[in-house]
């Protein structure tokens, strides 16, 4: 099970664990501004904020565990093995795959208010 923690004083500190017995090849990954993301059901995104975080890269796509964008918005994907539920693609909504969620949010949002709206 993964654990995340934040500590906010005059600054903001964020940390998390990836509690596995082995590495998935995770590394620090920087996605530059305007790297072309291909999302399965919402198309390509060519204009977005830069992102840095821990990820495994598969077929030139960063599978972020946690990351922060250049505006300071940060998030982590916590893994609870055996508890995921995946819905069918629905019309008239943004259908974002689980592995696309962190890049999608961090590409588009410059504040928590924007995250909540999205």
VMD Tcl script that builds the backbone (N, CA, C; Angstrom):
set m [mol new atoms 354]
animate dup $m
set s [atomselect $m all]
$s set {name element resname resid chain x y z} {
  {N N UNK 1 A 0.848 -1.170 0.000}
  {CA C UNK 1 A 0.000 0.000 0.000}
  {C C UNK 1 A 0.895 1.234 0.000}
  {N N UNK 2 A 0.510 2.248 -0.733}
  {CA C UNK 2 A 1.258 3.492 -0.804}
  {C C UNK 2 A 0.745 4.470 0.251}
  {N N UNK 3 A 1.630 5.357 0.656}
  {CA C UNK 3 A 1.291 6.363 1.649}
  {C C UNK 3 A 1.788 7.710 1.159}
  {N N UNK 4 A 0.992 8.752 1.349}
  {CA C UNK 4 A 1.412 10.103 0.987}
  {C C UNK 4 A 1.267 11.006 2.195}
  {N N UNK 5 A 2.131 12.003 2.257}
  {CA C UNK 5 A 2.074 12.955 3.365}
  {C C UNK 5 A 2.404 14.349 2.850}
  {N N UNK 6 A 1.759 15.336 3.423}
  {CA C UNK 6 A 2.080 16.725 3.113}
  {C C UNK 6 A 2.357 17.462 4.413}
  {N N UNK 7 A 3.204 18.441 4.328}
  {CA C UNK 7 A 3.547 19.265 5.483}
  {C C UNK 7 A 3.570 20.705 5.004}
  {N N UNK 8 A 2.697 21.518 5.540}
  {CA C UNK 8 A 2.589 22.892 5.088}
  {C C UNK 8 A 2.940 23.841 6.224}
  {N N UNK 9 A 3.995 24.608 6.018}
  {CA C UNK 9 A 4.367 25.700 6.915}
  {C C UNK 9 A 4.340 26.936 6.029}
  {N N UNK 10 A 5.378 27.733 6.067}
  {CA C UNK 10 A 5.450 28.827 5.105}
  {C C UNK 10 A 5.761 28.277 3.711}
  {N N UNK 11 A 6.259 27.044 3.652}
  {CA C UNK 11 A 6.513 26.335 2.405}
  {C C UNK 11 A 5.611 25.100 2.356}
  {N N UNK 12 A 5.712 24.342 1.301}
  {CA C UNK 12 A 4.905 23.144 1.144}
  {C C UNK 12 A 5.834 21.971 0.851}
  {N N UNK 13 A 5.686 20.892 1.610}
  {CA C UNK 13 A 6.495 19.694 1.426}
  {C C UNK 13 A 5.561 18.518 1.153}
  {N N UNK 14 A 5.968 17.695 0.216}
  {CA C UNK 14 A 5.142 16.572 -0.193}
  {C C UNK 14 A 6.034 15.343 -0.315}
  {N N UNK 15 A 5.570 14.224 0.176}
  {CA C UNK 15 A 6.310 12.982 0.051}
  {C C UNK 15 A 5.364 11.806 -0.047}
  {N N UNK 16 A 5.881 10.708 -0.538}
  {CA C UNK 16 A 5.063 9.507 -0.642}
  {C C UNK 16 A 5.949 8.287 -0.748}
  {N N UNK 17 A 5.378 7.144 -0.498}
  {CA C UNK 17 A 6.100 5.888 -0.645}
  {C C UNK 17 A 5.488 5.094 -1.789}
  {N N UNK 18 A 6.273 4.240 -2.357}
  {CA C UNK 18 A 5.799 3.261 -3.322}
  {C C UNK 18 A 6.205 1.921 -2.739}
  {N N UNK 19 A 5.318 1.334 -1.990}
  {CA C UNK 19 A 5.638 0.187 -1.151}
  {C C UNK 19 A 5.578 -1.136 -1.913}
  {N N UNK 20 A 6.623 -1.387 -2.682}
  {CA C UNK 20 A 6.771 -2.667 -3.360}
  {C C UNK 20 A 8.152 -3.214 -3.074}
  {N N UNK 21 A 8.312 -4.501 -3.229}
  {CA C UNK 21 A 9.589 -5.148 -2.953}
  {C C UNK 21 A 10.582 -4.956 -4.086}
  {N N UNK 22 A 10.153 -4.435 -5.215}
  {CA C UNK 22 A 11.017 -4.288 -6.381}
  {C C UNK 22 A 10.683 -2.989 -7.098}
  {N N UNK 23 A 11.565 -2.597 -7.999}
  {CA C UNK 23 A 11.371 -1.361 -8.755}
  {C C UNK 23 A 10.664 -1.654 -10.071}
  {N N UNK 24 A 9.842 -0.735 -10.468}
  {CA C UNK 24 A 9.200 -0.806 -11.781}
  {C C UNK 24 A 10.002 -0.014 -12.815}
  {N N UNK 25 A 11.215 0.394 -12.448}
  {CA C UNK 25 A 12.001 1.224 -13.343}
  {C C UNK 25 A 11.638 2.687 -13.203}
  {N N UNK 26 A 11.120 3.049 -12.025}
  {CA C UNK 26 A 10.723 4.430 -11.809}
  {C C UNK 26 A 11.946 5.335 -11.780}
  {N N UNK 27 A 11.735 6.549 -12.233}
  {CA C UNK 27 A 12.803 7.529 -12.314}
  {C C UNK 27 A 12.209 8.929 -12.270}
  {N N UNK 28 A 13.050 9.922 -12.032}
  {CA C UNK 28 A 12.584 11.296 -12.114}
  {C C UNK 28 A 12.366 11.610 -13.587}
  {N N UNK 29 A 11.169 12.099 -13.903}
  {CA C UNK 29 A 10.808 12.375 -15.294}
  {C C UNK 29 A 10.338 13.816 -15.400}
  {N N UNK 30 A 10.852 14.513 -16.390}
  {CA C UNK 30 A 10.401 15.863 -16.696}
  {C C UNK 30 A 9.685 15.832 -18.037}
  {N N UNK 31 A 8.439 16.266 -18.033}
  {CA C UNK 31 A 7.695 16.411 -19.274}
  {C C UNK 31 A 7.692 17.896 -19.608}
  {N N UNK 32 A 8.380 18.289 -20.672}
  {CA C UNK 32 A 8.455 19.715 -20.987}
  {C C UNK 32 A 7.117 20.274 -21.450}
  {N N UNK 33 A 6.993 21.587 -21.342}
  {CA C UNK 33 A 5.808 22.251 -21.881}
  {C C UNK 33 A 5.609 21.796 -23.325}
  {N N UNK 34 A 4.388 21.569 -23.652}
  {CA C UNK 34 A 3.979 21.303 -25.022}
  {C C UNK 34 A 4.484 19.984 -25.610}
  {N N UNK 35 A 4.924 19.051 -24.733}
  {CA C UNK 35 A 5.139 17.673 -25.164}
  {C C UNK 35 A 3.766 17.142 -25.553}
  {N N UNK 36 A 3.648 16.470 -26.637}
  {CA C UNK 36 A 2.339 16.022 -27.102}
  {C C UNK 36 A 1.873 14.780 -26.337}
  {N N UNK 37 A 0.873 14.977 -25.479}
  {CA C UNK 37 A 0.238 13.856 -24.787}
  {C C UNK 37 A -0.874 13.311 -25.676}
  {N N UNK 38 A -0.955 12.006 -25.782}
  {CA C UNK 38 A -2.089 11.382 -26.464}
  {C C UNK 38 A -2.957 10.718 -25.400}
  {N N UNK 39 A -4.186 11.200 -25.274}
  {CA C UNK 39 A -5.149 10.626 -24.338}
  {C C UNK 39 A -6.088 9.723 -25.125}
  {N N UNK 40 A -6.387 8.567 -24.570}
  {CA C UNK 40 A -7.171 7.554 -25.287}
  {C C UNK 40 A -8.524 8.033 -25.787}
  {N N UNK 41 A -9.238 8.806 -24.976}
  {CA C UNK 41 A -10.617 9.137 -25.341}
  {C C UNK 41 A -10.885 10.632 -25.478}
  {N N UNK 42 A -9.895 11.466 -25.211}
  {CA C UNK 42 A -10.108 12.916 -25.350}
  {C C UNK 42 A -9.120 13.544 -26.332}
  {N N UNK 43 A -8.392 12.721 -27.073}
  {CA C UNK 43 A -7.501 13.226 -28.108}
  {C C UNK 43 A -6.145 13.664 -27.604}
  {N N UNK 44 A -5.456 14.428 -28.430}
  {CA C UNK 44 A -4.108 14.883 -28.122}
  {C C UNK 44 A -4.136 16.241 -27.432}
  {N N UNK 45 A -3.156 16.451 -26.574}
  {CA C UNK 45 A -2.977 17.746 -25.913}
  {C C UNK 45 A -1.554 18.201 -26.235}
  {N N UNK 46 A -1.458 19.285 -26.958}
  {CA C UNK 46 A -0.149 19.764 -27.392}
  {C C UNK 46 A 0.316 20.992 -26.621}
  {N N UNK 47 A -0.577 21.684 -25.926}
  {CA C UNK 47 A -0.213 22.872 -25.157}
  {C C UNK 47 A -0.560 22.641 -23.698}
  {N N UNK 48 A 0.472 22.640 -22.832}
  {CA C UNK 48 A 0.233 22.380 -21.409}
  {C C UNK 48 A 1.422 22.831 -20.587}
  {N N UNK 49 A 1.261 22.781 -19.261}
  {CA C UNK 49 A 2.330 23.135 -18.333}
  {C C UNK 49 A 3.388 22.033 -18.292}
  {N N UNK 50 A 4.612 22.419 -17.918}
  {CA C UNK 50 A 5.678 21.442 -17.698}
  {C C UNK 50 A 5.381 20.666 -16.415}
  {N N UNK 51 A 5.831 19.410 -16.362}
  {CA C UNK 51 A 5.569 18.522 -15.228}
  {C C UNK 51 A 6.871 17.824 -14.838}
  {N N UNK 52 A 7.084 17.660 -13.528}
  {CA C UNK 52 A 8.210 16.874 -13.024}
  {C C UNK 52 A 7.688 15.933 -11.949}
  {N N UNK 53 A 8.186 14.706 -11.947}
  {CA C UNK 53 A 7.752 13.759 -10.926}
  {C C UNK 53 A 8.419 12.415 -11.082}
  {N N UNK 54 A 7.951 11.464 -10.294}
  {CA C UNK 54 A 8.440 10.080 -10.381}
  {C C UNK 54 A 7.509 9.312 -11.311}
  {N N UNK 55 A 8.109 8.597 -12.252}
  {CA C UNK 55 A 7.297 7.881 -13.227}
  {C C UNK 55 A 8.067 6.698 -13.789}
  {N N UNK 56 A 7.335 5.794 -14.359}
  {CA C UNK 56 A 7.877 4.756 -15.229}
  {C C UNK 56 A 7.492 5.196 -16.630}
  {N N UNK 57 A 8.417 5.163 -17.564}
  {CA C UNK 57 A 8.121 5.578 -18.928}
  {C C UNK 57 A 7.916 4.338 -19.778}
  {N N UNK 58 A 6.761 4.248 -20.402}
  {CA C UNK 58 A 6.429 3.117 -21.270}
  {C C UNK 58 A 6.030 3.659 -22.639}
  {N N UNK 59 A 6.747 3.253 -23.662}
  {CA C UNK 59 A 6.480 3.696 -25.035}
  {C C UNK 59 A 6.403 5.224 -25.122}
  {N N UNK 60 A 7.375 5.902 -24.527}
  {CA C UNK 60 A 7.495 7.373 -24.512}
  {C C UNK 60 A 6.357 8.066 -23.781}
  {N N UNK 61 A 5.614 7.342 -22.939}
  {CA C UNK 61 A 4.527 7.942 -22.169}
  {C C UNK 61 A 4.879 7.838 -20.686}
  {N N UNK 62 A 4.922 8.979 -19.962}
  {CA C UNK 62 A 5.260 8.932 -18.538}
  {C C UNK 62 A 4.072 8.457 -17.691}
  {N N UNK 63 A 4.261 7.355 -17.015}
  {CA C UNK 63 A 3.239 6.830 -16.110}
  {C C UNK 63 A 3.589 7.351 -14.716}
  {N N UNK 64 A 3.111 8.552 -14.413}
  {CA C UNK 64 A 3.488 9.235 -13.173}
  {C C UNK 64 A 2.885 8.564 -11.952}
  {N N UNK 65 A 3.727 8.395 -10.921}
  {CA C UNK 65 A 3.271 7.984 -9.593}
  {C C UNK 65 A 2.847 9.217 -8.815}
  {N N UNK 66 A 3.657 10.260 -8.927}
  {CA C UNK 66 A 3.365 11.550 -8.318}
  {C C UNK 66 A 4.111 12.599 -9.115}
  {N N UNK 67 A 3.600 13.817 -9.105}
  {CA C UNK 67 A 4.224 14.858 -9.907}
  {C C UNK 67 A 3.733 16.232 -9.482}
  {N N UNK 68 A 4.433 17.249 -10.008}
  {CA C UNK 68 A 4.060 18.645 -9.785}
  {C C UNK 68 A 4.254 19.391 -11.103}
  {N N UNK 69 A 3.358 20.324 -11.369}
  {CA C UNK 69 A 3.543 21.116 -12.575}
  {C C UNK 69 A 4.265 22.420 -12.261}
  {N N UNK 70 A 4.586 23.181 -13.282}
  {CA C UNK 70 A 5.356 24.410 -13.111}
  {C C UNK 70 A 4.614 25.485 -12.335}
  {N N UNK 71 A 3.315 25.333 -12.125}
  {CA C UNK 71 A 2.523 26.284 -11.354}
  {C C UNK 71 A 2.448 25.904 -9.877}
  {N N UNK 72 A 2.996 24.733 -9.513}
  {CA C UNK 72 A 3.005 24.303 -8.117}
  {C C UNK 72 A 1.878 23.375 -7.724}
  {N N UNK 73 A 1.061 22.952 -8.678}
  {CA C UNK 73 A -0.003 21.985 -8.389}
  {C C UNK 73 A 0.629 20.597 -8.369}
  {N N UNK 74 A 0.406 19.860 -7.282}
  {CA C UNK 74 A 1.006 18.536 -7.124}
  {C C UNK 74 A -0.068 17.508 -6.815}
  {N N UNK 75 A 0.195 16.272 -7.206}
  {CA C UNK 75 A -0.728 15.186 -6.889}
  {C C UNK 75 A -0.010 13.853 -6.963}
  {N N UNK 76 A -0.620 12.854 -6.347}
  {CA C UNK 76 A -0.071 11.505 -6.356}
  {C C UNK 76 A -1.195 10.518 -6.639}
  {N N UNK 77 A -0.841 9.437 -7.269}
  {CA C UNK 77 A -1.777 8.349 -7.471}
  {C C UNK 77 A -1.461 7.268 -6.458}
  {N N UNK 78 A -2.330 7.074 -5.504}
  {CA C UNK 78 A -2.110 6.038 -4.505}
  {C C UNK 78 A -2.648 4.713 -5.023}
  {N N UNK 79 A -1.913 3.651 -4.770}
  {CA C UNK 79 A -2.239 2.343 -5.303}
  {C C UNK 79 A -2.784 1.444 -4.200}
  {N N UNK 80 A -4.022 1.018 -4.355}
  {CA C UNK 80 A -4.640 0.074 -3.425}
  {C C UNK 80 A -4.984 -1.169 -4.229}
  {N N UNK 81 A -4.038 -2.084 -4.298}
  {CA C UNK 81 A -4.158 -3.269 -5.142}
  {C C UNK 81 A -5.440 -4.036 -4.823}
  {N N UNK 82 A -6.167 -4.388 -5.880}
  {CA C UNK 82 A -7.378 -5.183 -5.728}
  {C C UNK 82 A -8.635 -4.388 -5.464}
  {N N UNK 83 A -8.544 -3.051 -5.410}
  {CA C UNK 83 A -9.717 -2.241 -5.094}
  {C C UNK 83 A -10.173 -1.340 -6.231}
  {N N UNK 84 A -9.567 -1.432 -7.385}
  {CA C UNK 84 A -9.924 -0.543 -8.491}
  {C C UNK 84 A -11.204 -1.014 -9.177}
  {N N UNK 85 A -11.978 -0.042 -9.629}
  {CA C UNK 85 A -13.182 -0.294 -10.415}
  {C C UNK 85 A -13.088 0.576 -11.662}
  {N N UNK 86 A -13.246 -0.011 -12.825}
  {CA C UNK 86 A -13.137 0.716 -14.079}
  {C C UNK 86 A -14.486 0.718 -14.779}
  {N N UNK 87 A -14.962 1.887 -15.116}
  {CA C UNK 87 A -16.253 2.045 -15.783}
  {C C UNK 87 A -16.070 2.016 -17.292}
  {N N UNK 88 A -17.151 1.757 -17.966}
  {CA C UNK 88 A -17.162 1.834 -19.427}
  {C C UNK 88 A -17.087 3.295 -19.844}
  {N N UNK 89 A -16.609 3.537 -21.061}
  {CA C UNK 89 A -16.567 4.891 -21.612}
  {C C UNK 89 A -18.004 5.410 -21.707}
  {N N UNK 90 A -18.195 6.651 -21.257}
  {CA C UNK 90 A -19.521 7.273 -21.232}
  {C C UNK 90 A -19.566 8.456 -22.197}
  {N N UNK 91 A -20.689 8.663 -22.875}
  {CA C UNK 91 A -20.807 9.835 -23.750}
  {C C UNK 91 A -20.950 11.112 -22.914}
  {N N UNK 92 A -20.556 12.242 -23.477}
  {CA C UNK 92 A -20.764 13.570 -22.892}
  {C C UNK 92 A -20.005 13.828 -21.593}
  {N N UNK 93 A -18.941 13.065 -21.317}
  {CA C UNK 93 A -18.061 13.336 -20.176}
  {C C UNK 93 A -16.616 13.165 -20.638}
  {N N UNK 94 A -15.693 13.687 -19.842}
  {CA C UNK 94 A -14.268 13.491 -20.132}
  {C C UNK 94 A -13.896 12.091 -19.641}
  {N N UNK 95 A -13.593 11.197 -20.531}
  {CA C UNK 95 A -13.193 9.833 -20.191}
  {C C UNK 95 A -11.675 9.772 -20.141}
  {N N UNK 96 A -11.133 9.830 -18.918}
  {CA C UNK 96 A -9.694 9.844 -18.705}
  {C C UNK 96 A -9.299 8.521 -18.052}
  {N N UNK 97 A -8.365 7.814 -18.677}
  {CA C UNK 97 A -7.886 6.551 -18.117}
  {C C UNK 97 A -7.108 6.821 -16.838}
  {N N UNK 98 A -7.050 5.842 -15.960}
  {CA C UNK 98 A -6.362 5.974 -14.678}
  {C C UNK 98 A -4.926 6.460 -14.849}
  {N N UNK 99 A -4.181 5.892 -15.780}
  {CA C UNK 99 A -2.781 6.271 -15.967}
  {C C UNK 99 A -2.627 7.639 -16.620}
  {N N UNK 100 A -3.710 8.199 -17.168}
  {CA C UNK 100 A -3.687 9.520 -17.790}
  {C C UNK 100 A -4.078 10.634 -16.820}
  {N N UNK 101 A -4.613 10.276 -15.663}
  {CA C UNK 101 A -5.215 11.261 -14.767}
  {C C UNK 101 A -4.229 12.320 -14.283}
  {N N UNK 102 A -3.041 11.903 -13.820}
  {CA C UNK 102 A -2.061 12.877 -13.330}
  {C C UNK 102 A -1.603 13.809 -14.452}
  {N N UNK 103 A -1.188 13.315 -15.618}
  {CA C UNK 103 A -0.801 14.256 -16.676}
  {C C UNK 103 A -1.946 15.159 -17.131}
  {N N UNK 104 A -3.160 14.649 -17.154}
  {CA C UNK 104 A -4.305 15.446 -17.605}
  {C C UNK 104 A -4.553 16.611 -16.654}
  {N N UNK 105 A -4.624 16.329 -15.356}
  {CA C UNK 105 A -4.854 17.388 -14.363}
  {C C UNK 105 A -3.698 18.390 -14.361}
  {N N UNK 106 A -2.466 17.897 -14.280}
  {CA C UNK 106 A -1.319 18.795 -14.157}
  {C C UNK 106 A -1.020 19.557 -15.440}
  {N N UNK 107 A -1.459 19.050 -16.558}
  {CA C UNK 107 A -1.296 19.777 -17.823}
  {C C UNK 107 A -2.206 20.993 -17.904}
  {N N UNK 108 A -3.371 20.888 -17.286}
  {CA C UNK 108 A -4.412 21.900 -17.466}
  {C C UNK 108 A -4.592 22.873 -16.318}
  {N N UNK 109 A -4.192 22.517 -15.113}
  {CA C UNK 109 A -4.582 23.287 -13.927}
  {C C UNK 109 A -3.413 24.047 -13.301}
  {N N UNK 110 A -3.643 25.346 -13.033}
  {CA C UNK 110 A -2.639 26.201 -12.400}
  {C C UNK 110 A -2.944 26.452 -10.936}
  {N N UNK 111 A -4.069 25.918 -10.439}
  {CA C UNK 111 A -4.460 26.136 -9.043}
  {C C UNK 111 A -5.403 25.032 -8.595}
  {N N UNK 112 A -5.579 24.930 -7.290}
  {CA C UNK 112 A -6.528 23.958 -6.741}
  {C C UNK 112 A -7.950 24.284 -7.182}
  {N N UNK 113 A -8.266 25.550 -7.295}
  {CA C UNK 113 A -9.600 25.957 -7.776}
  {C C UNK 113 A -9.857 25.404 -9.170}
  {N N UNK 114 A -8.855 25.449 -10.028}
  {CA C UNK 114 A -9.005 24.898 -11.377}
  {C C UNK 114 A -9.134 23.377 -11.344}
  {N N UNK 115 A -8.410 22.715 -10.441}
  {CA C UNK 115 A -8.536 21.262 -10.286}
  {C C UNK 115 A -9.956 20.911 -9.901}
  {N N UNK 116 A -10.491 21.603 -8.923}
  {CA C UNK 116 A -11.864 21.322 -8.470}
  {C C UNK 116 A -12.874 21.546 -9.577}
  {N N UNK 117 A -12.703 22.606 -10.355}
  {CA C UNK 117 A -13.617 22.898 -11.460}
  {C C UNK 117 A -13.549 21.816 -12.528}
  {N N UNK 118 A -12.319 21.391 -12.854}
  {CA C UNK 118 A -12.126 20.383 -13.885}
  {C C UNK 118 A -12.725 19.057 -13.456}
}
mol reanalyze $m
mol bondsrecalc $m
mol representation Tube
mol addrep $m
